[in-house]
Amino acid sequence: MSKHRAFRLAESIKIEVSRIIREEIKDPRLGFVTVTDVEVADDLRYARIYVSILGKEDEIKNSMDVLTRASGYVRSEIGKIVRLRYVPEIAFKYDHSIEHGAHI
């Protein structure tokens, strides 16, 4: 697979996951979540979704728990929107970069 295709897929996933988190996941434990980056493997089978979460340590943990539990739903919604033979397995990862930048 080409790197360009993986990059295009990553951008599409980033836009759609942001919309899904903002509009469709209604869990009250979910805090202020921002999708910062998406990395898709070259074979388009796996995607890491990096998120930044505003809040205290327990709010971050709760939000990550909600996202991890909703990953199957998010994957199925991505499959409806992005036409692929195989929808990538997704994993949410916490991104410390914005927090680190604010600290500096």
C-alpha positions in Angstrom: 0.0 0.0 0.0 1.1 3.5 -0.6 1.9 5.9 2.2 -0.3 8.5 0.5 -3.4 6.2 0.8 -2.7 5.6 4.5 -2.3 9.4 5.0 -5.7 10.1 3.3 -7.4 7.4 5.3 -5.9 8.8 8.5 -7.3 12.2 7.7 -10.7 10.8 6.9 -10.8 8.8 10.1 -9.7 11.9 12.1 -12.6 14.0 10.8 -15.2 11.2 11.3 -14.0 10.2 14.8 -14.1 13.9 15.9 -17.7 14.1 14.6 -18.7 10.8 16.3 -17.2 11.9 19.6 -18.8 15.3 19.4 -22.3 14.3 18.2 -23.0 10.7 18.9 -21.3 9.5 22.1 -23.6 10.7 24.9 -21.8 9.3 27.9 -21.8 11.9 30.7 -18.3 10.8 31.8 -16.8 11.8 28.5 -15.0 15.1 29.0 -13.7 17.7 26.5 -11.9 15.4 24.0 -9.9 16.5 21.0 -8.6 14.2 18.3 -5.0 15.4 17.7 -3.7 12.8 15.3 -4.4 9.4 13.6 -1.7 7.0 12.5 -2.8 4.2 10.1 -0.5 1.2 9.5 0.7 0.8 5.9 -1.5 -2.3 5.4 -4.6 -0.2 6.5 -5.5 -2.8 9.2 -4.7 -0.8 12.4 -5.3 2.8 13.4 -4.1 4.6 16.5 -6.2 7.6 17.4 -4.4 10.1 19.6 -6.7 12.2 21.8 -6.1 15.1 24.1 -8.5 15.5 27.1 -9.0 18.6 29.2 -9.4 18.0 32.9 -8.0 16.4 36.0 -6.4 13.0 36.2 -9.6 11.1 37.1 -11.6 12.9 34.3 -8.9 11.9 31.8 -9.1 8.3 33.1 -12.9 8.2 32.8 -12.9 9.7 29.3 -10.3 7.2 28.1 -12.4 4.4 29.6 -15.5 5.7 27.7 -13.5 5.9 24.5 -12.0 2.4 24.9 -15.5 0.9 25.5 -16.9 2.8 22.5 -14.2 1.8 20.1 -16.3 -1.0 18.6 -19.1 1.5 17.9 -16.7 4.0 16.5 -15.2 1.4 14.2 -18.6 0.3 12.9 -19.5 3.9 12.2 -16.3 4.4 10.4 -17.0 1.3 8.3 -20.4 2.8 7.3 -18.7 6.1 6.1 -15.3 5.0 4.7 -15.6 2.3 2.1 -12.9 -0.2 2.7 -12.6 -4.0 2.4 -11.4 -4.1 6.0 -12.2 -1.4 8.5 -9.0 -0.8 10.6 -8.9 -2.0 14.2 -8.8 1.2 16.3 -7.0 2.0 19.6 -7.3 5.3 21.5 -4.1 6.7 23.0 -3.8 9.6 25.3 -1.7 12.5 23.8 0.3 14.4 26.3 1.7 17.0 23.8 -0.8 19.8 24.5 -0.5 19.3 28.2 3.3 19.4 27.9 3.1 22.5 25.7 0.9 24.3 28.2 3.4 23.4 31.0 6.3 24.9 29.1 
